[in-house]
């Protein structure tokens, strides 16, 4: 269940959580954040943008490391 309150809407919170999960390298959390975002009708292009931002910020090995 998403957190209540604060200035960020649920879509933004889901995208932020995806970025954090990618940055931490938690595969299960990445899957969960992606699934929840898709349930909110977040566009695949928006999810890809988050992934690209993670790659360009963290460097390629981080998001792809086991």
Phi and psi in radians as a Rosetta constraint file:
Dihedral C 1 N 2 CA 2 C 2 CIRCULARHARMONIC -1.185 0.35
Dihedral N 2 CA 2 C 2 N 3 CIRCULARHARMONIC 2.667 0.35
Dihedral C 2 N 3 CA 3 C 3 CIRCULARHARMONIC -1.139 0.35
Dihedral N 3 CA 3 C 3 N 4 CIRCULARHARMONIC 2.554 0.35
Dihedral C 3 N 4 CA 4 C 4 CIRCULARHARMONIC -1.748 0.35
Dihedral N 4 CA 4 C 4 N 5 CIRCULARHARMONIC 2.676 0.35
Dihedral C 4 N 5 CA 5 C 5 CIRCULARHARMONIC 1.480 0.35
Dihedral N 5 CA 5 C 5 N 6 CIRCULARHARMONIC 3.058 0.35
Dihedral C 5 N 6 CA 6 C 6 CIRCULARHARMONIC 1.504 0.35
Dihedral N 6 CA 6 C 6 N 7 CIRCULARHARMONIC 2.869 0.35
Dihedral C 6 N 7 CA 7 C 7 CIRCULARHARMONIC -1.422 0.35
Dihedral N 7 CA 7 C 7 N 8 CIRCULARHARMONIC -0.200 0.35
Dihedral C 7 N 8 CA 8 C 8 CIRCULARHARMONIC -1.549 0.35
Dihedral N 8 CA 8 C 8 N 9 CIRCULARHARMONIC 2.387 0.35
Dihedral C 8 N 9 CA 9 C 9 CIRCULARHARMONIC -1.361 0.35
Dihedral N 9 CA 9 C 9 N 10 CIRCULARHARMONIC 2.971 0.35
Dihedral C 9 N 10 CA 10 C 10 CIRCULARHARMONIC -1.091 0.35
Dihedral N 10 CA 10 C 10 N 11 CIRCULARHARMONIC -0.686 0.35
Dihedral C 10 N 11 CA 11 C 11 CIRCULARHARMONIC -1.045 0.35
Dihedral N 11 CA 11 C 11 N 12 CIRCULARHARMONIC -0.821 0.35
Dihedral C 11 N 12 CA 12 C 12 CIRCULARHARMONIC -1.103 0.35
Dihedral N 12 CA 12 C 12 N 13 CIRCULARHARMONIC -0.737 0.35
Dihedral C 12 N 13 CA 13 C 13 CIRCULARHARMONIC -1.044 0.35
Dihedral N 13 CA 13 C 13 N 14 CIRCULARHARMONIC -0.728 0.35
Dihedral C 13 N 14 CA 14 C 14 CIRCULARHARMONIC -1.127 0.35
Dihedral N 14 CA 14 C 14 N 15 CIRCULARHARMONIC -0.714 0.35
Dihedral C 14 N 15 CA 15 C 15 CIRCULARHARMONIC -1.182 0.35
Dihedral N 15 CA 15 C 15 N 16 CIRCULARHARMONIC -0.674 0.35
Dihedral C 15 N 16 CA 16 C 16 CIRCULARHARMONIC -1.109 0.35
Dihedral N 16 CA 16 C 16 N 17 CIRCULARHARMONIC -0.768 0.35
Dihedral C 16 N 17 CA 17 C 17 CIRCULARHARMONIC -1.082 0.35
Dihedral N 17 CA 17 C 17 N 18 CIRCULARHARMONIC -0.653 0.35
Dihedral C 17 N 18 CA 18 C 18 CIRCULARHARMONIC -1.087 0.35
Dihedral N 18 CA 18 C 18 N 19 CIRCULARHARMONIC -0.813 0.35
Dihedral C 18 N 19 CA 19 C 19 CIRCULARHARMONIC -1.047 0.35
Dihedral N 19 CA 19 C 19 N 20 CIRCULARHARMONIC -0.713 0.35
Dihedral C 19 N 20 CA 20 C 20 CIRCULARHARMONIC -1.143 0.35
Dihedral N 20 CA 20 C 20 N 21 CIRCULARHARMONIC -0.767 0.35
Dihedral C 20 N 21 CA 21 C 21 CIRCULARHARMONIC -1.067 0.35
Dihedral N 21 CA 21 C 21 N 22 CIRCULARHARMONIC -0.742 0.35
Dihedral C 21 N 22 CA 22 C 22 CIRCULARHARMONIC -1.087 0.35
Dihedral N 22 CA 22 C 22 N 23 CIRCULARHARMONIC -0.801 0.35
Dihedral C 22 N 23 CA 23 C 23 CIRCULARHARMONIC -1.069 0.35
Dihedral N 23 CA 23 C 23 N 24 CIRCULARHARMONIC -0.628 0.35
Dihedral C 23 N 24 CA 24 C 24 CIRCULARHARMONIC -1.416 0.35
Dihedral N 24 CA 24 C 24 N 25 CIRCULARHARMONIC -0.252 0.35
Dihedral C 24 N 25 CA 25 C 25 CIRCULARHARMONIC 1.287 0.35
Dihedral N 25 CA 25 C 25 N 26 CIRCULARHARMONIC 0.474 0.35
Dihedral C 25 N 26 CA 26 C 26 CIRCULARHARMONIC -1.622 0.35
Dihedral N 26 CA 26 C 26 N 27 CIRCULARHARMONIC 1.677 0.35
Dihedral C 26 N 27 CA 27 C 27 CIRCULARHARMONIC -0.996 0.35
Dihedral N 27 CA 27 C 27 N 28 CIRCULARHARMONIC -0.774 0.35
Dihedral C 27 N 28 CA 28 C 28 CIRCULARHARMONIC -1.067 0.35
Dihedral N 28 CA 28 C 28 N 29 CIRCULARHARMONIC -0.693 0.35
Dihedral C 28 N 29 CA 29 C 29 CIRCULARHARMONIC -1.199 0.35
Dihedral N 29 CA 29 C 29 N 30 CIRCULARHARMONIC -0.600 0.35
Dihedral C 29 N 30 CA 30 C 30 CIRCULARHARMONIC -1.109 0.35
Dihedral N 30 CA 30 C 30 N 31 CIRCULARHARMONIC -0.804 0.35
Dihedral C 30 N 31 CA 31 C 31 CIRCULARHARMONIC -1.069 0.35
Dihedral N 31 CA 31 C 31 N 32 CIRCULARHARMONIC -0.784 0.35
Dihedral C 31 N 32 CA 32 C 32 CIRCULARHARMONIC -1.118 0.35
Dihedral N 32 CA 32 C 32 N 33 CIRCULARHARMONIC -0.816 0.35
Dihedral C 32 N 33 CA 33 C 33 CIRCULARHARMONIC -1.105 0.35
Dihedral N 33 CA 33 C 33 N 34 CIRCULARHARMONIC -0.685 0.35
Dihedral C 33 N 34 CA 34 C 34 CIRCULARHARMONIC -1.137 0.35
Dihedral N 34 CA 34 C 34 N 35 CIRCULARHARMONIC -0.815 0.35
Dihedral C 34 N 35 CA 35 C 35 CIRCULARHARMONIC -1.042 0.35
Dihedral N 35 CA 35 C 35 N 36 CIRCULARHARMONIC -0.829 0.35
Dihedral C 35 N 36 CA 36 C 36 CIRCULARHARMONIC -1.116 0.35
Dihedral N 36 CA 36 C 36 N 37 CIRCULARHARMONIC -0.669 0.35
Dihedral C 36 N 37 CA 37 C 37 CIRCULARHARMONIC -1.130 0.35
Dihedral N 37 CA 37 C 37 N 38 CIRCULARHARMONIC -0.745 0.35
Dihedral C 37 N 38 CA 38 C 38 CIRCULARHARMONIC -1.120 0.35
Dihedral N 38 CA 38 C 38 N 39 CIRCULARHARMONIC -0.588 0.35
Dihedral C 38 N 39 CA 39 C 39 CIRCULARHARMONIC -1.131 0.35
Dihedral N 39 CA 39 C 39 N 40 CIRCULARHARMONIC -0.439 0.35
Dihedral C 39 N 40 CA 40 C 40 CIRCULARHARMONIC -1.566 0.35
Dihedral N 40 CA 40 C 40 N 41 CIRCULARHARMONIC 0.137 0.35
Dihedral C 40 N 41 CA 41 C 41 CIRCULARHARMONIC 1.151 0.35
Dihedral N 41 CA 41 C 41 N 42 CIRCULARHARMONIC 0.512 0.35
Dihedral C 41 N 42 CA 42 C 42 CIRCULARHARMONIC -1.178 0.35
Dihedral N 42 CA 42 C 42 N 43 CIRCULARHARMONIC 2.349 0.35
Dihedral C 42 N 43 CA 43 C 43 CIRCULARHARMONIC -1.241 0.35
Dihedral N 43 CA 43 C 43 N 44 CIRCULARHARMONIC 2.543 0.35
Dihedral C 43 N 44 CA 44 C 44 CIRCULARHARMONIC -1.028 0.35
Dihedral N 44 CA 44 C 44 N 45 CIRCULARHARMONIC -0.598 0.35
Dihedral C 44 N 45 CA 45 C 45 CIRCULARHARMONIC -1.097 0.35
Dihedral N 45 CA 45 C 45 N 46 CIRCULARHARMONIC -0.602 0.35
Dihedral C 45 N 46 CA 46 C 46 CIRCULARHARMONIC -1.218 0.35
Dihedral N 46 CA 46 C 46 N 47 CIRCULARHARMONIC -0.683 0.35
Dihedral C 46 N 47 CA 47 C 47 CIRCULARHARMONIC -1.118 0.35
Dihedral N 47 CA 47 C 47 N 48 CIRCULARHARMONIC -0.743 0.35
Dihedral C 47 N 48 CA 48 C 48 CIRCULARHARMONIC -1.107 0.35
Dihedral N 48 CA 48 C 48 N 49 CIRCULARHARMONIC -0.654 0.35
Dihedral C 48 N 49 CA 49 C 49 CIRCULARHARMONIC -1.079 0.35
Dihedral N 49 CA 49 C 49 N 50 CIRCULARHARMONIC -0.745 0.35
Dihedral C 49 N 50 CA 50 C 50 CIRCULARHARMONIC -1.048 0.35
Dihedral N 50 CA 50 C 50 N 51 CIRCULARHARMONIC -0.783 0.35
Dihedral C 50 N 51 CA 51 C 51 CIRCULARHARMONIC -1.090 0.35
Dihedral N 51 CA 51 C 51 N 52 CIRCULARHARMONIC -0.736 0.35
Dihedral C 51 N 52 CA 52 C 52 CIRCULARHARMONIC -1.135 0.35
Dihedral N 52 CA 52 C 52 N 53 CIRCULARHARMONIC -0.721 0.35
Dihedral C 52 N 53 CA 53 C 53 CIRCULARHARMONIC -1.082 0.35
Dihedral N 53 CA 53 C 53 N 54 CIRCULARHARMONIC -0.671 0.35
Dihedral C 53 N 54 CA 54 C 54 CIRCULARHARMONIC -1.119 0.35
Dihedral N 54 CA 54 C 54 N 55 CIRCULARHARMONIC -0.774 0.35
Dihedral C 54 N 55 CA 55 C 55 CIRCULARHARMONIC -1.102 0.35
Dihedral N 55 CA 55 C 55 N 56 CIRCULARHARMONIC -0.773 0.35
Dihedral C 55 N 56 CA 56 C 56 CIRCULARHARMONIC -1.297 0.35
Dihedral N 56 CA 56 C 56 N 57 CIRCULARHARMONIC -0.335 0.35
Dihedral C 56 N 57 CA 57 C 57 CIRCULARHARMONIC -1.555 0.35
Dihedral N 57 CA 57 C 57 N 58 CIRCULARHARMONIC -0.781 0.35
Dihedral C 57 N 58 CA 58 C 58 CIRCULARHARMONIC -1.538 0.35
Dihedral N 58 CA 58 C 58 N 59 CIRCULARHARMONIC -0.388 0.35
Dihedral C 58 N 59 CA 59 C 59 CIRCULARHARMONIC 1.640 0.35
Dihedral N 59 CA 59 C 59 N 60 CIRCULARHARMONIC 2.689 0.35
Dihedral C 59 N 60 CA 60 C 60 CIRCULARHARMONIC -1.036 0.35
Dihedral N 60 CA 60 C 60 N 61 CIRCULARHARMONIC -0.770 0.35
Dihedral C 60 N 61 CA 61 C 61 CIRCULARHARMONIC -1.070 0.35
Dihedral N 61 CA 61 C 61 N 62 CIRCULARHARMONIC -0.574 0.35
Dihedral C 61 N 62 CA 62 C 62 CIRCULARHARMONIC -1.064 0.35
Dihedral N 62 CA 62 C 62 N 63 CIRCULARHARMONIC -0.918 0.35
Dihedral C 62 N 63 CA 63 C 63 CIRCULARHARMONIC -1.249 0.35
Dihedral N 63 CA 63 C 63 N 64 CIRCULARHARMONIC -0.265 0.35
Dihedral C 63 N 64 CA 64 C 64 CIRCULARHARMONIC -1.856 0.35
Dihedral N 64 CA 64 C 64 N 65 CIRCULARHARMONIC -0.094 0.35
Dihedral C 64 N 65 CA 65 C 65 CIRCULARHARMONIC -1.171 0.35
Dihedral N 65 CA 65 C 65 N 66 CIRCULARHARMONIC 2.534 0.35
